[in-house]
Amino acid sequence: MKNARIFIALLPLLFLLTACPYSADFPLDKPTQKVDSGLLGKWVEQSDSPNENPNFFAITKVDANTYQFEKNDYNSNDKNYTKEILTGYFTPVGKVMFLNLKKQDDDKFYFYKVELTDKQNFVMHEVTDNIDEKFATANELKAFFDKHKDLSFFYNKDEKKYKKQ
């Protein structure tokens, strides 16, 4: 009985930690947007509470249209950063810019709405993983994104804000 209560108490935390953006076997489109040199560099995650070891992205150029995102998340238990290497590029869908991200050891693409608020700040919104529809082509997927891109429930509730260092 005690274990059941502990499990029930931890269940919301489990859902919070396992949420991730929608993924697909293919990107929204081919990379056509040129790399913006203003996006290269270190971008630190902003939070409401001061943090001596904030999470951050180190963004570098891979080729004319593709970026490398080195994601650095601080692990307070180990007192060090864990690094994950991703590659990605931006796809405009109407006036909304989506980031197609691919983990180094994964064949899936993950999607984020990105708003560059100014040259020193951007906000990332995960596309919700509650999408049940299946898509055979990138064109079908992109049309679905275009139809739903302006709806708040198309994105997970949490947004992450980053500031350039």
PyRosetta script that sets phi, psi and omega in degrees:
from pyrosetta import init, pose_from_sequence

init()
pose = pose_from_sequence("MKNARIFIALLPLLFLLTACPYSADFPLDKPTQKVDSGLLGKWVEQSDSPNENPNFFAITKVDANTYQFEKNDYNSNDKNYTKEILTGYFTPVGKVMFLNLKKQDDDKFYFYKVELTDKQNFVMHEVTDNIDEKFATANELKAFFDKHKDLSFFYNKDEKKYKKQ")
pose.set_psi(1, -41.4)
pose.set_omega(1, 179.7)
pose.set_phi(2, -63.1)
pose.set_psi(2, -41.1)
pose.set_omega(2, 178.9)
pose.set_phi(3, -63.4)
pose.set_psi(3, -36.9)
pose.set_omega(3, 178.7)
pose.set_phi(4, -64.0)
pose.set_psi(4, -40.8)
pose.set_omega(4, 178.5)
pose.set_phi(5, -65.3)
pose.set_psi(5, -40.0)
pose.set_omega(5, 177.9)
pose.set_phi(6, -63.5)
pose.set_psi(6, -44.3)
pose.set_omega(6, 179.6)
pose.set_phi(7, -60.5)
pose.set_psi(7, -45.5)
pose.set_omega(7, -179.7)
pose.set_phi(8, -63.5)
pose.set_psi(8, -38.5)
pose.set_omega(8, 178.8)
pose.set_phi(9, -67.0)
pose.set_psi(9, -33.7)
pose.set_omega(9, -177.7)
pose.set_phi(10, -88.7)
pose.set_psi(10, -11.7)
pose.set_omega(10, -176.9)
pose.set_phi(11, -56.4)
pose.set_psi(11, -47.1)
pose.set_omega(11, 178.1)
pose.set_phi(12, -59.6)
pose.set_psi(12, -37.6)
pose.set_omega(12, 178.2)
pose.set_phi(13, -65.1)
pose.set_psi(13, -38.5)
pose.set_omega(13, 178.4)
pose.set_phi(14, -60.8)
pose.set_psi(14, -45.7)
pose.set_omega(14, 178.1)
pose.set_phi(15, -63.0)
pose.set_psi(15, -39.2)
pose.set_omega(15, 179.5)
pose.set_phi(16, -63.2)
pose.set_psi(16, -42.1)
pose.set_omega(16, -176.4)
pose.set_phi(17, -78.7)
pose.set_psi(17, -20.6)
pose.set_omega(17, -177.1)
pose.set_phi(18, -98.9)
pose.set_psi(18, -2.9)
pose.set_omega(18, 178.9)
pose.set_phi(19, -67.4)
pose.set_psi(19, 135.4)
pose.set_omega(19, 176.4)
pose.set_phi(20, -147.1)
pose.set_psi(20, 164.4)
pose.set_omega(20, -176.3)
pose.set_phi(21, -71.6)
pose.set_psi(21, 163.6)
pose.set_omega(21, 176.1)
pose.set_phi(22, -57.5)
pose.set_psi(22, 144.0)
pose.set_omega(22, 177.4)
pose.set_phi(23, -130.6)
pose.set_psi(23, 156.0)
pose.set_omega(23, 178.1)
pose.set_phi(24, -145.2)
pose.set_psi(24, 164.4)
pose.set_omega(24, -179.9)
pose.set_phi(25, -78.0)
pose.set_psi(25, -7.3)
pose.set_omega(25, -179.7)
pose.set_phi(26, -144.5)
pose.set_psi(26, 158.3)
pose.set_omega(26, 180.0)
pose.set_phi(27, -79.2)
pose.set_psi(27, 174.3)
pose.set_omega(27, 176.8)
pose.set_phi(28, -65.7)
pose.set_psi(28, -33.2)
pose.set_omega(28, -176.5)
pose.set_phi(29, -166.9)
pose.set_psi(29, 173.5)
pose.set_omega(29, 173.8)
pose.set_phi(30, -73.2)
pose.set_psi(30, 155.4)
pose.set_omega(30, 177.9)
pose.set_phi(31, -71.4)
pose.set_psi(31, 116.2)
pose.set_omega(31, 179.0)
pose.set_phi(32, -124.0)
pose.set_psi(32, -19.8)
pose.set_omega(32, -179.9)
pose.set_phi(33, -77.0)
pose.set_psi(33, 127.6)
pose.set_omega(33, 178.1)
pose.set_phi(34, -65.6)
pose.set_psi(34, 146.7)
pose.set_omega(34, 176.8)
pose.set_phi(35, -61.4)
pose.set_psi(35, 131.7)
pose.set_omega(35, 177.4)
pose.set_phi(36, -93.8)
pose.set_psi(36, 112.7)
pose.set_omega(36, -177.4)
pose.set_phi(37, -60.5)
pose.set_psi(37, -22.4)
pose.set_omega(37, 177.4)
pose.set_phi(38, -68.4)
pose.set_psi(38, -17.6)
pose.set_omega(38, 178.9)
pose.set_phi(39, -88.8)
pose.set_psi(39, -12.9)
pose.set_omega(39, -178.4)
pose.set_phi(40, -74.1)
pose.set_psi(40, 143.7)
pose.set_omega(40, 178.5)
pose.set_phi(41, 125.3)
pose.set_psi(41, -163.3)
pose.set_omega(41, -176.9)
pose.set_phi(42, -96.7)
pose.set_psi(42, 128.8)
pose.set_omega(42, 179.2)
pose.set_phi(43, -122.4)
pose.set_psi(43, 116.9)
pose.set_omega(43, -174.2)
pose.set_phi(44, -97.9)
pose.set_psi(44, 132.6)
pose.set_omega(44, 177.7)
pose.set_phi(45, -68.1)
pose.set_psi(45, 131.3)
pose.set_omega(45, 179.8)
pose.set_phi(46, -94.9)
pose.set_psi(46, 143.5)
pose.set_omega(46, 176.9)
pose.set_phi(47, -140.4)
pose.set_psi(47, 168.9)
pose.set_omega(47, -179.0)
pose.set_phi(48, -73.0)
pose.set_psi(48, -23.7)
pose.set_omega(48, -179.9)
pose.set_phi(49, -110.8)
pose.set_psi(49, 139.0)
pose.set_omega(49, 179.2)
pose.set_phi(50, -59.7)
pose.set_psi(50, 141.0)
pose.set_omega(50, -176.7)
pose.set_phi(51, -137.3)
pose.set_psi(51, 124.5)
pose.set_omega(51, 179.4)
pose.set_phi(52, -70.4)
pose.set_psi(52, -25.6)
pose.set_omega(52, -177.2)
pose.set_phi(53, -128.3)
pose.set_psi(53, 70.3)
pose.set_omega(53, -176.8)
pose.set_phi(54, -72.4)
pose.set_psi(54, 153.4)
pose.set_omega(54, 172.1)
pose.set_phi(55, -69.3)
pose.set_psi(55, 151.9)
pose.set_omega(55, -179.9)
pose.set_phi(56, -156.7)
pose.set_psi(56, 161.3)
pose.set_omega(56, 171.4)
pose.set_phi(57, -109.4)
pose.set_psi(57, 137.8)
pose.set_omega(57, 166.8)
pose.set_phi(58, -108.3)
pose.set_psi(58, 113.6)
pose.set_omega(58, -174.3)
pose.set_phi(59, -106.1)
pose.set_psi(59, 127.8)
pose.set_omega(59, 178.4)
pose.set_phi(60, -130.4)
pose.set_psi(60, 167.1)
pose.set_omega(60, -179.0)
pose.set_phi(61, -90.9)
pose.set_psi(61, 132.9)
pose.set_omega(61, 174.6)
pose.set_phi(62, -96.1)
pose.set_psi(62, -50.9)
pose.set_omega(62, 176.5)
pose.set_phi(63, -150.4)
pose.set_psi(63, -166.7)
pose.set_omega(63, -173.5)
pose.set_phi(64, -58.0)
pose.set_psi(64, -28.7)
pose.set_omega(64, -174.9)
pose.set_phi(65, -123.9)
pose.set_psi(65, 1.1)
pose.set_omega(65, -171.8)
pose.set_phi(66, -125.5)
pose.set_psi(66, 142.4)
pose.set_omega(66, 179.1)
pose.set_phi(67, -111.0)
pose.set_psi(67, 156.0)
pose.set_omega(67, 164.9)
pose.set_phi(68, -108.0)
pose.set_psi(68, 132.3)
pose.set_omega(68, 177.6)
pose.set_phi(69, -112.5)
pose.set_psi(69, 112.7)
pose.set_omega(69, 173.7)
pose.set_phi(70, -95.5)
pose.set_psi(70, 106.3)
pose.set_omega(70, -177.7)
pose.set_phi(71, -87.7)
pose.set_psi(71, 124.1)
pose.set_omega(71, -178.6)
pose.set_phi(72, -118.7)
pose.set_psi(72, 110.0)
pose.set_omega(72, 179.3)
pose.set_phi(73, -111.2)
pose.set_psi(73, 128.9)
pose.set_omega(73, -179.1)
pose.set_phi(74, -80.7)
pose.set_psi(74, 130.6)
pose.set_omega(74, 177.2)
pose.set_phi(75, -105.6)
pose.set_psi(75, 107.5)
pose.set_omega(75, -175.6)
pose.set_phi(76, -68.3)
pose.set_psi(76, -25.5)
pose.set_omega(76, 177.6)
pose.set_phi(77, -68.5)
pose.set_psi(77, -45.1)
pose.set_omega(77, -179.6)
pose.set_phi(78, -88.2)
pose.set_psi(78, -11.4)
pose.set_omega(78, -177.8)
pose.set_phi(79, 55.8)
pose.set_psi(79, 44.8)
pose.set_omega(79, 174.3)
pose.set_phi(80, -156.3)
pose.set_psi(80, 171.3)
pose.set_omega(80, -179.9)
pose.set_phi(81, -92.0)
pose.set_psi(81, 141.8)
pose.set_omega(81, 169.1)
pose.set_phi(82, -102.4)
pose.set_psi(82, 138.6)
pose.set_omega(82, -177.0)
pose.set_phi(83, -113.6)
pose.set_psi(83, 142.1)
pose.set_omega(83, 175.5)
pose.set_phi(84, -134.6)
pose.set_psi(84, 131.9)
pose.set_omega(84, -179.9)
pose.set_phi(85, -100.6)
pose.set_psi(85, 128.5)
pose.set_omega(85, 178.1)
pose.set_phi(86, -130.3)
pose.set_psi(86, 154.2)
pose.set_omega(86, 170.9)
pose.set_phi(87, -118.5)
pose.set_psi(87, 151.2)
pose.set_omega(87, -178.4)
pose.set_phi(88, -167.6)
pose.set_psi(88, 171.9)
pose.set_omega(88, 177.7)
pose.set_phi(89, -157.9)
pose.set_psi(89, 166.1)
pose.set_omega(89, -175.3)
pose.set_phi(90, -99.6)
pose.set_psi(90, 142.3)
pose.set_omega(90, 176.3)
pose.set_phi(91, -128.1)
pose.set_psi(91, 118.9)
pose.set_omega(91, 175.3)
pose.set_phi(92, -77.4)
pose.set_psi(92, 135.8)
pose.set_omega(92, 173.3)
pose.set_phi(93, -127.8)
pose.set_psi(93, 101.6)
pose.set_omega(93, -170.2)
pose.set_phi(94, 63.8)
pose.set_psi(94, -128.9)
pose.set_omega(94, 179.2)
pose.set_phi(95, -95.5)
pose.set_psi(95, 5.2)
pose.set_omega(95, -178.2)
pose.set_phi(96, -101.0)
pose.set_psi(96, 136.2)
pose.set_omega(96, 179.6)
pose.set_phi(97, -102.9)
pose.set_psi(97, 123.8)
pose.set_omega(97, 177.8)
pose.set_phi(98, -110.0)
pose.set_psi(98, 140.7)
pose.set_omega(98, 175.5)
pose.set_phi(99, -99.3)
pose.set_psi(99, 123.9)
pose.set_omega(99, 173.8)
pose.set_phi(100, -95.6)
pose.set_psi(100, 112.7)
pose.set_omega(100, -178.0)
pose.set_phi(101, -115.9)
pose.set_psi(101, 140.4)
pose.set_omega(101, 179.5)
pose.set_phi(102, -131.2)
pose.set_psi(102, 125.9)
pose.set_omega(102, 177.1)
pose.set_phi(103, -72.2)
pose.set_psi(103, 151.8)
pose.set_omega(103, -176.7)
pose.set_phi(104, -59.4)
pose.set_psi(104, -37.9)
pose.set_omega(104, -174.7)
pose.set_phi(105, -107.6)
pose.set_psi(105, 25.9)
pose.set_omega(105, -175.2)
pose.set_phi(106, -139.2)
pose.set_psi(106, 142.2)
pose.set_omega(106, 178.8)
pose.set_phi(107, -90.1)
pose.set_psi(107, -4.2)
pose.set_omega(107, -177.9)
pose.set_phi(108, -85.0)
pose.set_psi(108, 152.6)
pose.set_omega(108, 171.7)
pose.set_phi(109, -105.9)
pose.set_psi(109, 138.5)
pose.set_omega(109, 178.7)
pose.set_phi(110, -114.9)
pose.set_psi(110, 147.4)
pose.set_omega(110, -170.0)
pose.set_phi(111, -124.1)
pose.set_psi(111, 138.2)
pose.set_omega(111, 179.9)
pose.set_phi(112, -136.9)
pose.set_psi(112, 140.1)
pose.set_omega(112, 168.0)
pose.set_phi(113, -84.0)
pose.set_psi(113, 132.1)
pose.set_omega(113, -179.1)
pose.set_phi(114, -123.0)
pose.set_psi(114, 129.3)
pose.set_omega(114, 176.9)
pose.set_phi(115, -117.2)
pose.set_psi(115, 115.3)
pose.set_omega(115, 175.4)
pose.set_phi(116, -86.9)
pose.set_psi(116, 103.1)
pose.set_omega(116, -174.7)
pose.set_phi(117, -74.3)
pose.set_psi(117, -32.6)
pose.set_omega(117, 171.2)
pose.set_phi(118, -162.7)
pose.set_psi(118, -174.2)
pose.set_omega(118, -174.8)
pose.set_phi(119, -70.2)
pose.set_psi(119, -9.5)
pose.set_omega(119, -177.8)
pose.set_phi(120, -114.4)
pose.set_psi(120, -2.5)
pose.set_omega(120, -175.1)
pose.set_phi(121, -142.9)
pose.set_psi(121, 140.7)
pose.set_omega(121, 169.4)
pose.set_phi(122, -143.5)
pose.set_psi(122, 159.7)
pose.set_omega(122, -179.0)
pose.set_phi(123, -123.4)
pose.set_psi(123, 135.0)
pose.set_omega(123, 176.9)
pose.set_phi(124, -112.5)
pose.set_psi(124, 133.3)
pose.set_omega(124, 176.1)
pose.set_phi(125, -120.4)
pose.set_psi(125, 122.4)
pose.set_omega(125, 177.1)
pose.set_phi(126, -71.0)
pose.set_psi(126, 134.0)
pose.set_omega(126, 170.3)
pose.set_phi(127, -70.2)
pose.set_psi(127, 132.8)
pose.set_omega(127, -173.9)
pose.set_phi(128, -59.5)
pose.set_psi(128, 144.3)
pose.set_omega(128, 175.9)
pose.set_phi(129, -88.9)
pose.set_psi(129, 10.3)
pose.set_omega(129, 178.0)
pose.set_phi(130, -84.8)
pose.set_psi(130, 10.9)
pose.set_omega(130, 179.2)
pose.set_phi(131, -78.9)
pose.set_psi(131, 121.1)
pose.set_omega(131, -179.1)
pose.set_phi(132, -97.4)
pose.set_psi(132, -18.9)
pose.set_omega(132, -176.8)
pose.set_phi(133, -62.3)
pose.set_psi(133, 148.2)
pose.set_omega(133, 176.5)
pose.set_phi(134, -111.1)
pose.set_psi(134, 142.1)
pose.set_omega(134, -176.4)
pose.set_phi(135, -124.5)
pose.set_psi(135, 136.3)
pose.set_omega(135, -179.3)
pose.set_phi(136, -89.5)
pose.set_psi(136, -24.0)
pose.set_omega(136, -176.4)
pose.set_phi(137, -138.7)
pose.set_psi(137, 162.9)
pose.set_omega(137, 175.6)
pose.set_phi(138, -64.3)
pose.set_psi(138, -34.9)
pose.set_omega(138, 179.1)
pose.set_phi(139, -62.6)
pose.set_psi(139, -40.6)
pose.set_omega(139, 177.1)
pose.set_phi(140, -64.3)
pose.set_psi(140, -43.6)
pose.set_omega(140, 179.6)
pose.set_phi(141, -62.8)
pose.set_psi(141, -44.9)
pose.set_omega(141, -179.0)
pose.set_phi(142, -64.9)
pose.set_psi(142, -38.6)
pose.set_omega(142, 177.6)
pose.set_phi(143, -64.2)
pose.set_psi(143, -38.2)
pose.set_omega(143, 177.0)
pose.set_phi(144, -64.6)
pose.set_psi(144, -44.6)
pose.set_omega(144, 177.0)
pose.set_phi(145, -60.8)
pose.set_psi(145, -42.5)
pose.set_omega(145, -178.8)
pose.set_phi(146, -61.9)
pose.set_psi(146, -38.6)
pose.set_omega(146, -178.9)
pose.set_phi(147, -69.2)
pose.set_psi(147, -33.1)
pose.set_omega(147, -171.7)
pose.set_phi(148, -111.2)
pose.set_psi(148, -1.7)
pose.set_omega(148, -171.2)
pose.set_phi(149, -60.0)
pose.set_psi(149, -24.5)
pose.set_omega(149, -177.3)
pose.set_phi(150, -97.6)
pose.set_psi(150, 5.6)
pose.set_omega(150, -178.9)
pose.set_phi(151, -97.5)
pose.set_psi(151, 131.9)
pose.set_omega(151, -175.3)
pose.set_phi(152, -62.7)
pose.set_psi(152, -33.5)
pose.set_omega(152, -177.8)
pose.set_phi(153, -75.5)
pose.set_psi(153, -2.5)
pose.set_omega(153, 176.1)
pose.set_phi(154, -76.0)
pose.set_psi(154, -10.6)
pose.set_omega(154, -177.0)
pose.set_phi(155, -123.2)
pose.set_psi(155, 149.0)
pose.set_omega(155, 173.0)
pose.set_phi(156, -64.8)
pose.set_psi(156, 156.6)
pose.set_omega(156, -173.2)
pose.set_phi(157, -63.5)
pose.set_psi(157, -40.6)
pose.set_omega(157, -176.7)
pose.set_phi(158, -76.0)
pose.set_psi(158, 137.8)
pose.set_omega(158, 172.4)
pose.set_phi(159, -120.1)
pose.set_psi(159, 151.8)
pose.set_omega(159, 178.4)
pose.set_phi(160, -118.7)
pose.set_psi(160, 132.4)
pose.set_omega(160, 180.0)
pose.set_phi(161, -106.6)
pose.set_psi(161, 138.6)
pose.set_omega(161, -178.7)
pose.set_phi(162, -127.9)
pose.set_psi(162, 144.6)
pose.set_omega(162, 178.2)
pose.set_phi(163, -124.5)
pose.set_psi(163, 136.8)
pose.set_omega(163, 179.5)
pose.set_phi(164, -73.7)
pose.set_psi(164, 136.8)
pose.set_omega(164, 178.1)
pose.set_phi(165, -102.4)
pose.dump_pdb("model.pdb")
